[in-house]
Amino acid sequence: TAHLAALQIGALLKGCCCLAEEIFHLQSRHHGSLWMVLSACFPPRWHLALLLVSGSAYLDLLQGDRLSPHLALTCLCQLLILALRL
């Protein structure tokens, strides 16, 4: 389950990076539709998995003041994978 969660966190982070880039093209590519931008960055097949990972991260934050070290390390590793294109 940890490996599946890591893959989904990677997909979530990649979608967030894509969203940060696509927001600058809101008018030219997506005709001002924020829904079209979100659909382009987070495909519908990811929605349930991303909801589960985001929900578990939120519950993790509610239990403590910060993210657990395991979840934070997983996020950092996935960001490195995205940055190095591995």
C-alpha positions as CSV (number, residue, x, y, z in Angstrom):
1,T,0.0,0.0,0.0
2,A,2.9,2.3,0.7
3,H,4.1,1.9,-2.9
4,L,0.7,2.5,-4.3
5,A,0.4,5.6,-2.2
6,A,3.8,6.8,-3.4
7,L,2.7,6.4,-7.0
8,Q,-0.5,8.4,-6.3
9,I,1.4,11.1,-4.5
10,G,3.7,11.3,-7.5
11,A,0.6,11.7,-9.8
12,L,-0.8,14.4,-7.5
13,L,2.4,16.3,-7.5
14,K,2.8,16.0,-11.2
15,G,-0.8,17.3,-11.6
16,C,0.0,20.2,-9.3
17,C,3.1,21.2,-11.3
18,C,1.0,20.9,-14.5
19,L,-1.7,23.1,-12.9
20,A,0.9,25.7,-12.0
21,E,2.0,25.8,-15.6
22,E,-1.4,25.7,-17.2
23,I,-2.9,28.5,-15.1
24,F,-0.8,30.9,-17.2
25,H,-2.6,29.6,-20.3
26,L,-6.1,29.9,-18.9
27,Q,-7.4,32.3,-21.5
28,S,-5.4,31.1,-24.6
29,R,-5.8,27.3,-24.3
30,H,-8.9,26.8,-22.1
31,H,-11.0,29.9,-22.9
32,G,-11.1,30.9,-19.3
33,S,-12.6,27.7,-18.0
34,L,-10.9,26.6,-14.7
35,W,-12.8,23.2,-15.0
36,M,-11.0,22.5,-18.3
37,V,-7.7,23.3,-16.7
38,L,-8.4,21.0,-13.8
39,S,-9.5,18.2,-16.2
40,A,-6.4,18.6,-18.2
41,C,-4.1,18.4,-15.2
42,F,-6.0,15.7,-13.2
43,P,-7.5,13.2,-15.6
44,P,-10.8,11.6,-14.4
45,R,-9.1,8.2,-13.9
46,W,-7.0,9.7,-11.1
47,H,-9.9,11.3,-9.2
48,L,-10.6,8.5,-6.7
49,A,-7.0,7.7,-6.0
50,L,-6.1,11.3,-5.6
51,L,-9.1,11.8,-3.2
52,L,-7.9,8.9,-1.1
53,V,-4.3,10.1,-0.9
54,S,-5.3,13.7,-0.2
55,G,-7.8,12.5,2.4
56,S,-5.2,10.4,4.2
57,A,-2.7,13.3,4.1
58,Y,-5.4,15.6,5.6
59,L,-6.2,13.1,8.4
60,D,-2.4,12.8,9.0
61,L,-2.3,16.6,9.5
62,L,-5.3,16.5,11.9
63,Q,-3.6,14.0,14.2
64,G,-0.4,16.1,14.5
65,D,1.0,19.5,13.9
66,R,2.8,18.4,10.7
67,L,3.1,15.6,8.2
68,S,4.5,12.3,9.3
69,P,8.1,11.8,8.3
70,H,7.2,8.9,6.1
71,L,4.7,10.9,4.1
72,A,7.0,13.9,3.8
73,L,9.9,11.7,2.7
74,T,7.6,10.1,0.1
75,C,6.6,13.5,-1.3
76,L,10.3,14.6,-1.5
77,C,11.3,11.4,-3.3
78,Q,8.5,11.9,-5.8
79,L,9.4,15.5,-6.4
80,L,13.0,14.4,-7.1
81,I,11.8,11.7,-9.5
82,L,9.8,14.4,-11.3
83,A,12.7,16.8,-11.4
84,L,15.2,14.3,-12.6
85,R,12.7,12.7,-15.1
86,L,13.3,9.2,-13.8
